[in-house]
Amino acid sequence: SSLAYHFGVKLRFYPSSKQKKIIKLNYDAQRFVYNSYVGRNRSSYHAKRYLAVKQSHAMPFAFPAFNHYEKKLAEAVVAN
């Protein structure tokens, strides 16, 4: 850094009950978006694996067997 010194400020705040509700609402929305993206990535991963296994007739032993959830999820993604 080009500055000779750095400083920071510590703050403590005491939100009102209305502000606490707003903070919780924003946090819950953030978690929902994060979890939905994780779910999309997971379904995409299973669909790619499912297609690879389905198309690979030479080496079926190279991929572990799918459980019921993985197979159902992959078929739903592939069908769309």
C-alpha positions as MATLAB code, in Angstrom:
seq = 'SSLAYHFGVKLRFYPSSKQKKIIKLNYDAQRFVYNSYVGRNRSSYHAKRYLAVKQSHAMPFAFPAFNHYEKKLAEAVVAN';
ca = [
       0.000    0.000    0.000;
       1.134    3.526   -0.683;
      -0.123    5.037    2.582;
       2.201    5.369    5.531;
      -0.408    4.044    7.948;
      -3.807    2.398    7.981;
      -6.579    2.839   10.448;
     -10.017    1.405   10.973;
     -13.085    2.199   12.957;
     -14.922   -0.296   15.126;
     -18.619    0.263   15.420;
     -21.232   -1.371   17.551;
     -24.838   -0.814   16.745;
     -28.022   -1.698   18.550;
     -30.797   -2.161   16.014;
     -34.414   -1.606   16.891;
     -36.877   -4.456   16.561;
     -37.970   -3.141   13.145;
     -34.341   -3.034   11.963;
     -33.748   -6.554   13.307;
     -36.652   -7.801   11.188;
     -35.222   -6.108    8.086;
     -31.763   -7.576    8.750;
     -33.242  -11.051    9.196;
     -35.334  -10.695    6.032;
     -32.274   -9.717    3.992;
     -30.223  -12.562    5.434;
     -32.967  -15.089    4.692;
     -33.243  -13.836    1.104;
     -29.482  -14.172    0.671;
     -29.564  -17.759    1.955;
     -32.455  -18.602   -0.374;
     -30.575  -17.331   -3.433;
     -27.386  -19.126   -2.389;
     -29.208  -22.418   -1.809;
     -31.059  -22.179   -5.126;
     -27.757  -21.760   -7.005;
     -26.230  -24.675   -5.116;
     -29.259  -26.764   -6.072;
     -28.949  -25.813   -9.735;
     -25.261  -26.695   -9.773;
     -25.993  -30.003   -8.077;
     -28.706  -30.942  -10.561;
     -26.454  -29.942  -13.461;
     -23.661  -32.123  -12.063;
     -25.975  -35.131  -11.721;
     -27.389  -34.613  -15.221;
     -23.896  -34.556  -16.746;
     -22.917  -37.706  -14.867;
     -26.169  -39.410  -15.842;
     -25.631  -38.611  -19.511;
     -22.012  -39.772  -19.343;
     -23.035  -43.092  -17.817;
     -25.948  -43.507  -20.215;
     -23.771  -42.845  -23.268;
     -20.738  -44.796  -22.052;
     -21.502  -48.455  -22.749;
     -17.866  -49.493  -22.739;
     -17.051  -48.736  -19.104;
     -20.115  -48.951  -16.849;
     -17.852  -49.845  -13.911;
     -16.092  -46.453  -14.116;
     -19.035  -44.628  -12.557;
     -20.660  -45.598   -9.280;
     -24.324  -46.514   -9.364;
     -26.815  -43.717   -8.856;
     -29.162  -43.714   -5.931;
     -32.865  -43.074   -6.538;
     -32.627  -39.341   -5.793;
     -29.704  -38.749   -8.177;
     -31.339  -40.703  -10.991;
     -34.682  -38.898  -10.603;
     -32.987  -35.493  -10.473;
     -30.805  -36.193  -13.500;
     -33.693  -37.518  -15.584;
     -35.750  -34.422  -14.745;
     -32.936  -32.107  -15.833;
     -32.189  -34.083  -18.992;
     -35.870  -34.210  -19.969;
     -36.189  -30.403  -19.873;
];
